[in-house]
Amino acid sequence: MNANTVPTDVKEHPPGTKQLGVAVIGCGYWGMNYVRIFNELMESRVVAVCDQSADRLKDAARRFPGVYLTTEVDDAASQPSVDAVVVCTEATTHFNVTRRLLLAGKHVLVEKPLTTIAADSEKLIDLAESNSAILMVGHTFIFNAGVRKVKEYVQQAGGRVYYLYARRTNLGPIRRDVNALWDLAPHDIAIFNYLLDSTPQWVSAVGGRVLRNSRDDVGFISLGYPDNVLAHVHVSWADPDKAREVVVVKSDKRIVFNDLNGVEQVRVFEKGVSTVEQEPLNYGEFRFEIRDGDIISPRIEPVEPLKNQCRHFLECVRTGKRPVSSGVEGRDVVRVLEAVNRSIESKGLQVEVESKGDYVHANGNAIKAAASAVR
C-alpha cells in the first residue's frame, strides 16, 4: 500500500478534534441506523452496542466488526472510551435507561418520546443539568431539510398562519409498548412546535381500535396554538395509503411537505385569502381578497435527516450548546401526549395542555396516564 493512501476502513476526522466514542442501546431497525451513521461520521466511532437479542448482536458483529457487544446497559456505558450514548429502546424504558446513563455522566440522545410521563421528563432535564450533560431527543423531522425549508416560508413576512394539518398513516408497524398516537404523533407535534416556535394550549383527541388490538391503532388530534392557530394530526397503523405529509395554510400561501415525494418534497402554492382593511359591508361581514399566484418547488438539499441529527448531537457534546431538540422540547411533546390521553379518556373533550410538569402526579393520574400510553 502506498504510504500516502488512506485505507478504506479508516476514517479521517478534523485535525485537533477527538473522535467521540458512542454506545447504542437497542439495535433494532432504527437503532442499527444509528450504529451505521455514527460509524460513518468522521467525528465519532461506535464503541459498544447493547441489545437483549442475541440475533441482533450477531447482526451488529457481522456488519460492524470490532464493536463491543453486550446485553447490559451499564456494561456498554462503562466502556472507557464511551462519551455519549443513544437510547433506542422501547418508549416505556426510556426514563429508567436514560436516568442510569445520566447518573453515569454520559451525554444522551433518546429516541422519541423522551418518556411516557412528563414529570419523568422533568427529572431527566434536571439530572442532565446537574451533571453538565447533553440531553437530546430524536425528533428526526426537525433535521429534515424539507421541514426546515417549510419553516423559512412560515416565517416570511406578509402573511399569517391560519392552520396546519398532518397525516402519518401506514399498515403498521404495530408497536408493543405504546399506541399509535404515542408512536406516530410525536413527529408531527414536534414539527408543529418547531414551525410555530410555540406549544399547544389545548387538545381534543379521539382514538380507535379498528384492528381490535389492545391499544389504539388510529387517532385524530386537534391542537390549539396561541393566536388562534389550529392544527390537526391523523395517525394510523391500519391505513393502506402510506402518508407522511404536513400542510401549512397561511393567508398568502399554502405550503406542503411530502416526505414521500423525492422529486418535489416541498411545494408552495402562492394562493390565499385574507380580509381587506376597509369598512365592512355590514355587521359581521368583511371584504376578502383572494390571491392566486405561482406554484413553487424549491430545491431541497438531499441530506439524510438522521445524519443531520447525529451531527448536531456530536456538535452539542463538543461545544456544550443546547440542542435544537433538547430535553425541554421532548418534555413539551410528552405534555401534549398526556393531554391527548386525558382527552381520549373524556371522549374527545377539549382539555388544557398543562404547563406544570408535576400536574399528572399532583392529581393522582400518573399511573393512569402511563397506562393509557401503553394501551
N, C-alpha and C positions, 0 to 999 in steps of 0.2 A: 504494500500500500504506500502511495506517495505520502510523504511527511506532511504535505500541505492539504491533504484531503481529510475532510471530517467524516468519520464513519456514520452511516445512516441511522444507527441506533443510539447516537449521542446527540443530545440537544444542546444547541448554543443558547446562552442567556446573556442579557445585557451585562457588560463589564461592571464589576464593582457591586453587583447585586447578588444576594444569596438566594439560591433556589429554595422555595418554601416546601417543606415536607407536608403532604396531605394524606390523611386517612379517610376512607369512605366506609361508613357504617350502613350496610344494606346494599347488596349488589344485584338487585333485580334488574328489570329492563332500564329503568330510569337511573338507578344507582350505577349501572355499568357505563352509562353515558358520561357520568361524572368521572369515573375512572379513566375513560378514554380521553376526555378533554384535558383533565389535569395532567395526564401523561403526555399530551401533545404540546401543551403550553411551555414555552421556554422558561417561564418564571417559577415553575413548580415541578414537582415529581411526586408520584404516588408511592407512598412508603408502605401502607398497610390497607388491607381490605378485610372487613368483618361481615360475616353473614352466618345465619343459623343453618343454612342449607349446604351440605357437602357438595352437591352437584354444582351449585353456583360458585363455590370456591374453586372447584376443579376447572370450571369455565374461565374464571378470572386468572388462574395459574397458567392455563393454556394461552390466553390472549395477552397476558401481561407477565411474562416470566420475571422472577426476581422480586416480585411484590410479596410482602409478608402477609400470610393468611391466618385468620383466627376466627373463632366463634364467639370470643369475649370482647365486649366493648372496651373494658378497662385495659385489656391486653393490647388492643390496637392503639389506644390513646397513649399508652405508656412507652411506646417505642421512642427511643431517644431523639430521632430526627423529625418527629411529628410536631408541626407548628399549628396546624389547623385541621378541622375535622368536618366532613359533610355528613349530615344525618338524613338518610334516605330510607327510613323505616316506616312502619305503619303510623298513621297520624296519632293514634291513641298512645303511642310510646314516646312521642316527641318530647314531652315535658321531662320525663324521668331520664331519658338518654342525654338530652341537652344539658340538663342540670348537672349530671355527673361530669360531663366534659368541661363545662364552665368552671366547676369547682376544681378540676384538674389543671386549670389555667390555659385551656385551649381556646382559640378562635373558632367559632362555629357558624356554618352555613346549614340552615334547616330547611327541608322541603316544606311546602305549604300543606295544610295550615300550620302555623307556628305551634299551636296547641289546640286542644278542644275546649278549653275553658279560659276566658280572658284573664281571670285572676292569676292563672298559671303563667300566662304570657308576661304579665307584670312582674312576677317573681323572676323570670328569666332575664328580663330587661335590667332589673335592679342588680341581679347577680353578675351579669356581664359588665355593668358599670363598675361595680365594686372590685372586680378582678381585672379591670382595664382590658377587657376582651371585646373583640368584634362579634356582634350577633347579627346575622343577616338571614333573611327569609327568601326562599326560592320562588319569588314571583317572576317567573321567567319572561312573561309577556311585557314586563316593564322594560326589558332589554331587547325587545324586538324592534328592529329599525322601522318597520311599518307603523307600529304603535307610536313610536317617537315622532314620526312624520305627521301622524294624526294630531298629536299634541301641538305641533307647530301651527297647524291650521286652526285648532281650537283657541289658541292664544292670540291669533291675529286680531287686530283692532277692526272695528267696523261692524261687528255682529255679535249677538249674544246667544248662548246655548239655550235651546228650548228643552230638549230631552235627549236621552241616549237609550239604546237598547242593544242587547246582545243575545246571540243564540249559540249554544255549545251542546251539540247533540251527536249521538253515535249509537251503534249497537254495542254497548259495553265500552271498555272492560268493567265488569261489576266488581266493586271492592268488597272486602270482608270487614273492614274496620269502620268505615263511615258511609253515610248515604250519598246519593248523587249530588245533593245540594252542597254538602261539605267537600265533596270530591272535585266538582267542576266549577261551582260559582265563585270560589276564591280567586280564580283567574280574572273573571270579569269585574268583580268588586274591586280588586286591586287596580285593574285598568281604569275603571271609572274614577276611583280616588286619585289616581295619578293624573288623568286628563283634567280633572276639575280642581286639583290641589285642595281637596276638602273631603269630608266624610259624611255619610248619610245621617240625617236627623231621625228618620223613621223608616220602618219596614212593614210591608204587608206581603205575606207569603202563603202559598198552599203547596202541598206535596201529595204525591200519589204513589201507590204500589201496584202499578199495572201488571208487573211480572209476578205478582203475588209472592214477592220476596219478603224478607224480614225487615227491610228498610226501604225508605222512599227511593224510587228509581227515576222519578220525574218531578220537576218542580218549576214553579213560576214565582218570581220575586219582583216586587215593586219597591223602589227606593226613593226617598225624598231627600234631595240635597238642598243646601242653602240657596237663596234667591229663587225658590220655586222651580228648581230644575228637577225634572223627573227622570228616572231610569228604570229599566226593566230587564230582567235576565230570565231566559228559558233554558233549562238544562234537562238532559235526558240520557239514560242508558238504553232506552228502548226505541230509538228513532232510526230507521234505516237510512235517513238522509244525514250524512256526516256534515256538520257545520261548525265553523269557528269564525263567527262574524260579529263585528262591533260597528254600530252606526251612531253617528252624532249628527243631530239636526240642529242647525243654527238658523238665525234669522236671515242670513245671507247665503248659506250653502249647506249641503248635505255631504258628510264625509263618511266613506265606507271603508272599513278594514276587513279584508277577507284573507285569513291566513292560509287558505287552501288554494288561492289563486296565485300561482308562481309568476305569472306574467304581469298582472295588474293587482298587486297586493293592496294598494290604496287607490281609491277613485274619489275625486272631488267634483260634486255637481254644483256649479255656481248658480244655484236656483234657491229662492226662498221667498218668504212673505213676511212683511213687517208692517206695523202701524205707521201711518203718516202723521207727523206732528202738525196737525191742523185741527180746527174746530170740528168736533164730531157732528155727524148728520143729525143725531138725536141722542137722547139718553141711552147709554149702553151700546151704541153703535158707532164704531170708529171707521175711518177711511183706512184702506190697506193698499200696500204697494207690493206687487209681485215682480220679482226679479228672475229673469230667465237668461242664463249665460252659458258658458262653455262647460265641458266635462274634461277634467284634467286627470292624467295618470302620472303622478310624479315618479321619478326614478328612485328606487329603493335599493340601498346597498345590500348585496347578497351575503350577509354575515350570519352565522349560526347564533341565535339568541342565547342559548345556554353557554356558549363560549364567551359571549359578551358578559354574561352574568358572572362566570367564573373569573374572568379577568378583573372585573370590578371588585369581587371579593378579595382577590390577591392584592390589589392596589390598596384597598382599605386596611388590610392586615399590615402591609408595609408602611403606610403613611399614618394610620390611626384615624382617618377621616370616617365620618358616619356614612354607612351605605345608603343608597337610594331606597332600597327595600330593607330597612333596618328592623329591629325588633318592634319598634313603635308602629311602623306601617303594618307589620304582621299582626300585632295586637289589635289594631283598628279593624282589620278584616275579621278577626275572630269575634270582636264585639258585634259586628253586623250579623255574623252567622249565629251568634247566640240569640239575637233579636229575631232572626229567621225561625229558630226553634220555637221561641215563645209565640210567634205569630201563627205558626202551623198548629201548635197545640190549642190556639184560640180560634181555629177555623178561619184563618186569614185576617184576623183583626189587626188593624194598624197599631203597631207598638213602637215606642221610642227606642232608639239605639242609645244605650246608657253610656255616659261619658266617664263614669267611675268604674275602675277595674274591679272593685270589690262588690259590685251590685249583686252578681249571681250568688256569691257566698252570703251576702248580707240578708237576702230574703229567703235563704234556705233552698235555692233551686240549683245549686252547683251540681249535685249528683244527677238531678233530673235533666239538666242541660247537656251534660256529657252523655247520658244515656240516649238522648234524642239524636245526638250526632252519630251514634253507633247504629241506631235502629234503621 
